[in-house]
Amino acid sequence: MSVPRPLLHAPGVATPALVRAQTDIAAEQAERLGLSSTAQQFLGRVVAGSGIEHRAAVLPLADVLHMSTAERMHAFHVHAPTLAERAARQALVNAGISAQDITDLIIVTCTGFRSPGVGLAIAASMGMRDSVRHMQVGFMGCFGGVTGLRAAAGLACADPEARVLLVCVELCSLHFRPDADPQNLVAITLFADGAAAAVISCAQLPGAAMAAIGAGRSRVIPGTEDHMTWTVTDSGFAMTLAREVPDAVEQAMREFAGADAAVILHPGGAGIIDACVRAGVVHAGEPSAEVPRAVLREHGNMSSGTVLF
């Protein structure tokens, strides 16, 4: 008996209207955080090496910096559904189906929490049936998009008639905090807001599928538990990124990705892309490396949905 292969259709993507140059954002960050000359030099080096030219946000930096976590969650509740719906509608067009055809809706986010949340809001506004099965993948960070794809593939395999809509929506800018700690300066220089969505099904749909989704593999790198953390604080969520992350990724990719693997990178940062080039799983100058660089350059790291861009 053959195992059905879930099909991935072309994603829809959306970013907020407020788009600013990376250098302008950094200049405002330095001013509003009152950075010392040493901290400004550090921030300048981070900006220069970020590979980012533009980032989008739902609110100006000045409006966010001194918000409480409750205020940030309210802003997510206000702005996330609209952005998610824009991406979702484009994904439906790409798959050639309507909102009434969707059987399962998966929401992925690590930047906002409320129940009922984004899923219920967009299901109602888009006119989905009340029989839609809901799922939310939360607080998994950049890896959430891959986890969402795996969940969507599993649902599609379980029901040949399923039409699964995966929606990743992240408002990372809501967690920019007034803290001159180097870890925070790195985070507020890298992350941005965006949404991405895609339809997954085992059945052929009017819109052509881009690829089939396999079972997937995963690896936890021992001793790296503190390399990347995401912690709820009274003034938003605090992100830490250790400088050892690219080296750890490079070593893991050398062992993990087979020679015949077609690799699609999450554009997590210039250092991550460089590490994968050094590991030989993508090649400088070729689309496998340059498309992620272009996404990073024009949008920054939008956490879970960025790989779908």
C-alpha positions as CSV (number, residue, x, y, z in Angstrom):
1,M,0.0,0.0,0.0
2,S,1.5,3.3,-1.0
3,V,1.8,6.1,1.5
4,P,0.2,9.4,0.4
5,R,2.5,12.3,-0.1
6,P,1.3,15.7,1.2
7,L,1.6,18.4,-1.4
8,L,2.8,22.0,-0.6
9,H,1.2,24.8,-2.6
10,A,2.8,28.2,-3.2
11,P,2.8,30.2,0.0
12,G,1.1,33.6,0.5
13,V,3.1,36.2,2.4
14,A,2.4,39.6,4.0
15,T,4.3,42.3,5.8
16,P,3.1,45.5,7.6
17,A,3.0,48.8,5.8
18,L,5.5,50.4,8.1
19,V,8.8,49.6,6.4
20,R,12.1,51.3,7.5
21,A,15.7,51.1,6.5
22,Q,17.9,49.0,8.9
23,T,20.3,51.9,9.4
24,D,17.4,54.3,10.4
25,I,16.0,51.8,12.9
26,A,19.4,51.4,14.5
27,A,19.9,55.1,14.8
28,E,16.6,55.5,16.6
29,Q,17.4,52.5,18.8
30,A,20.7,54.1,19.9
31,E,19.0,57.4,20.7
32,R,16.0,56.0,22.5
33,L,18.1,53.5,24.5
34,G,20.7,56.2,25.4
35,L,23.5,53.9,24.3
36,S,27.1,54.6,25.3
37,S,29.7,55.1,22.6
38,T,30.9,51.5,23.2
39,A,27.4,50.1,22.9
40,Q,26.8,52.2,19.7
41,Q,29.9,50.8,18.2
42,F,28.8,47.3,19.0
43,L,25.3,48.0,17.5
44,G,27.0,49.4,14.4
45,R,29.0,46.1,14.0
46,V,25.8,44.1,14.4
47,V,23.9,46.2,11.8
48,A,26.8,46.0,9.3
49,G,27.0,42.2,9.6
50,S,23.3,41.6,9.7
51,G,22.7,41.3,6.0
52,I,19.4,43.3,6.5
53,E,18.5,46.4,4.6
54,H,14.8,46.8,5.5
55,R,12.4,45.6,8.2
56,A,8.6,46.0,8.7
57,A,6.7,46.5,12.0
58,V,3.1,47.0,12.9
59,L,3.9,49.9,15.3
60,P,6.6,52.6,15.5
61,L,9.5,51.7,17.8
62,A,8.7,54.6,20.2
63,D,5.2,53.1,20.8
64,V,6.6,49.7,21.8
65,L,9.7,50.2,23.9
66,H,7.9,51.0,27.2
67,M,4.8,48.8,26.8
68,S,4.0,46.2,29.5
69,T,3.6,42.6,28.4
70,A,-0.2,43.0,28.7
71,E,-0.1,46.0,26.3
72,R,2.1,44.1,23.9
73,M,-0.4,41.1,23.9
74,H,-3.3,43.5,23.3
75,A,-1.4,45.0,20.3
76,F,-0.8,41.5,18.9
77,H,-4.6,40.8,19.3
78,V,-5.3,43.9,17.3
79,H,-2.8,43.6,14.5
80,A,-2.0,39.9,14.0
81,P,-5.3,38.7,12.5
82,T,-5.3,41.3,9.7
83,L,-1.7,40.4,8.7
84,A,-2.4,36.7,8.9
85,E,-5.6,37.0,6.8
86,R,-3.7,38.8,4.0
87,A,-1.2,35.9,3.8
88,A,-3.9,33.3,4.0
89,R,-6.0,34.8,1.2
90,Q,-3.0,34.8,-1.1
91,A,-2.3,31.2,-0.2
92,L,-5.9,30.2,-1.1
93,V,-5.6,31.9,-4.5
94,N,-2.3,30.1,-5.1
95,A,-3.9,26.7,-4.3
96,G,-7.0,27.6,-6.4
97,I,-9.5,26.9,-3.6
98,S,-11.8,29.0,-1.4
99,A,-12.0,29.4,2.4
100,Q,-15.1,27.1,2.4
101,D,-12.8,24.3,1.2
102,I,-10.5,24.4,4.2
103,T,-10.9,21.5,6.6
104,D,-8.1,22.2,9.0
105,L,-6.5,25.5,10.2
106,I,-3.1,25.6,11.9
107,I,-1.8,28.8,13.4
108,V,1.9,29.2,14.3
109,T,3.1,32.0,16.5
110,C,5.5,32.7,19.3
111,T,5.0,36.4,19.7
112,G,1.4,36.7,20.9
113,F,-1.1,34.7,23.0
114,R,-4.8,35.0,23.4
115,S,-7.7,32.6,23.5
116,P,-9.7,32.5,21.3
117,G,-7.0,33.8,19.1
118,V,-5.9,34.5,15.5
119,G,-7.3,31.2,14.1
120,L,-10.9,31.9,15.2
121,A,-10.7,35.5,14.1
122,I,-9.6,34.7,10.5
123,A,-11.8,31.7,10.2
124,A,-14.8,34.0,10.8
125,S,-13.6,36.9,8.7
126,M,-12.7,34.7,5.8
127,G,-16.0,32.7,5.9
128,M,-14.6,29.3,6.7
129,R,-17.1,26.6,7.7
130,D,-17.8,26.2,11.4
131,S,-16.6,22.6,11.1
132,V,-13.0,23.6,10.6
133,R,-10.6,21.8,12.9
134,H,-8.3,24.2,14.8
135,M,-4.7,23.8,16.0
136,Q,-2.1,26.2,17.3
137,V,1.6,25.7,17.5
138,G,3.0,28.1,20.1
139,F,6.3,29.4,21.4
140,M,8.6,27.3,19.2
141,G,10.4,30.3,17.7
142,C,11.8,30.1,14.3
143,F,11.4,26.3,14.2
144,G,7.6,26.7,14.5
145,G,7.2,27.0,10.7
146,V,8.8,23.6,10.2
147,T,6.7,22.1,13.0
148,G,3.6,23.6,11.5
149,L,4.5,22.0,8.1
150,R,5.0,18.6,9.8
151,A,1.6,18.9,11.6
152,A,-0.1,19.9,8.4
153,A,1.4,17.0,6.5
154,G,0.2,14.6,9.2
155,L,-3.3,15.9,9.1
156,A,-3.3,15.6,5.3
157,C,-2.1,12.1,5.5
158,A,-4.8,11.2,8.0
159,D,-7.6,12.4,5.9
160,P,-7.3,12.2,2.0
161,E,-10.0,14.9,1.8
162,A,-8.3,17.3,4.1
163,R,-7.4,20.8,2.8
164,V,-5.0,22.2,5.5
165,L,-4.3,25.9,5.8
166,L,-1.0,26.7,7.7
167,V,-0.6,30.3,8.8
168,C,2.5,31.6,10.6
169,V,2.2,35.1,12.0
170,E,4.8,36.8,14.1
171,L,5.0,40.4,15.4
172,C,8.5,40.3,16.7
173,S,8.8,44.0,16.9
174,L,6.3,44.0,19.8
175,H,9.0,42.6,22.0
176,F,11.7,45.2,21.4
177,R,12.7,46.2,25.0
178,P,14.6,49.2,26.4
179,D,17.7,47.2,27.4
180,A,21.3,47.8,26.3
181,D,22.3,44.3,27.0
182,P,24.2,43.0,23.9
183,Q,21.8,40.0,23.6
184,N,18.9,42.4,23.4
185,L,20.7,44.6,20.9
186,V,21.3,41.7,18.6
187,A,17.6,40.6,18.9
188,I,16.2,44.1,18.1
189,T,18.5,44.4,15.1
190,L,17.5,41.0,13.6
191,F,13.8,40.4,14.0
192,A,10.8,41.8,12.2
193,D,7.1,41.3,11.6
194,G,5.5,39.2,8.9
195,A,3.0,36.4,8.1
196,A,3.1,33.5,5.7
197,A,0.5,30.9,4.8
198,A,0.3,27.8,2.6
199,V,-2.2,25.1,1.7
200,I,-1.2,21.4,2.2
201,S,-3.2,18.5,0.9
202,C,-2.7,14.9,-0.4
203,A,-5.2,15.5,-3.2
204,Q,-4.4,17.5,-6.3
205,L,-5.8,21.0,-6.2
206,P,-6.5,23.4,-9.1
207,G,-3.3,25.3,-8.2
208,A,-0.1,23.5,-9.0
209,A,1.8,22.1,-6.1
210,M,5.4,23.2,-5.5
211,A,6.7,20.1,-3.8
212,A,5.8,17.0,-1.8
213,I,6.5,16.9,1.9
214,G,8.4,14.0,3.3
215,A,8.4,12.6,6.8
216,G,11.2,15.0,7.9
217,R,14.1,14.6,10.3
218,S,15.2,16.5,13.4
219,R,18.2,16.8,15.6
220,V,18.8,18.3,19.0
221,I,22.4,19.4,19.4
222,P,23.7,18.4,22.9
223,G,24.9,21.2,25.2
224,T,23.2,24.0,23.3
225,E,20.2,24.5,25.6
226,D,21.3,28.1,26.4
227,H,22.3,29.1,22.9
228,M,18.8,30.4,22.0
229,T,16.2,31.3,24.6
230,W,12.8,33.0,24.6
231,T,11.5,34.1,28.0
232,V,8.4,36.0,29.1
233,T,9.2,39.1,31.2
234,D,7.2,41.9,32.6
235,S,8.3,44.1,29.6
236,G,7.7,41.7,26.7
237,F,9.5,38.5,25.7
238,A,13.3,38.4,26.0
239,M,15.4,36.8,23.3
240,T,18.9,35.6,23.7
241,L,21.2,34.4,20.9
242,A,24.7,33.1,21.7
243,R,27.6,33.8,19.3
244,E,28.2,30.1,19.2
245,V,25.0,29.4,17.3
246,P,26.5,29.6,13.7
247,D,29.3,27.2,14.6
248,A,26.9,24.7,16.2
249,V,24.7,24.9,13.1
250,E,27.6,24.4,10.8
251,Q,28.8,21.3,12.6
252,A,25.3,19.8,12.8
253,M,24.6,20.4,9.1
254,R,27.8,18.7,8.1
255,E,26.5,15.5,9.8
256,F,22.8,16.0,9.2
257,A,22.1,16.9,5.6
258,G,22.7,14.1,3.1
259,A,24.5,14.7,-0.1
260,D,21.3,14.3,-2.1
261,A,19.3,16.7,0.1
262,A,17.6,19.7,-1.4
263,V,18.0,22.3,1.4
264,I,15.6,25.3,1.9
265,L,17.1,27.5,4.7
266,H,15.3,29.5,7.3
267,P,16.9,32.9,6.8
268,G,17.7,33.3,10.5
269,G,20.7,35.5,10.0
270,A,23.7,36.1,7.8
271,G,25.8,34.0,10.1
272,I,23.4,31.0,9.8
273,I,23.4,31.2,6.0
274,D,27.2,31.5,6.0
275,A,27.5,28.5,8.3
276,C,25.4,26.4,5.9
277,V,27.6,27.5,3.0
278,R,30.7,26.5,4.9
279,A,29.0,23.1,5.7
280,G,28.5,22.6,2.0
281,V,24.7,22.1,2.1
282,V,24.0,25.2,0.1
283,H,26.4,27.0,-2.3
284,A,27.3,30.7,-2.5
285,G,26.0,32.3,-5.6
286,E,23.3,29.7,-6.2
287,P,19.6,30.1,-5.4
288,S,19.8,27.8,-2.4
289,A,21.9,30.5,-0.6
290,E,21.1,33.7,-2.4
291,V,17.2,33.4,-2.1
292,P,17.5,33.2,1.7
293,R,19.9,36.1,1.7
294,A,17.4,38.2,-0.4
295,V,14.6,37.4,2.1
296,L,16.8,38.4,5.0
297,R,17.9,41.6,3.2
298,E,14.4,42.8,2.4
299,H,12.5,41.6,5.5
300,G,14.8,40.5,8.4
301,N,14.1,37.5,10.4
302,M,10.3,37.1,10.9
303,S,10.7,34.0,13.0
304,S,8.4,31.0,12.1
305,G,7.1,32.1,8.7
306,T,10.4,33.3,7.2
307,V,11.2,30.0,5.6
308,L,7.9,30.1,3.7
309,F,9.0,33.5,2.2
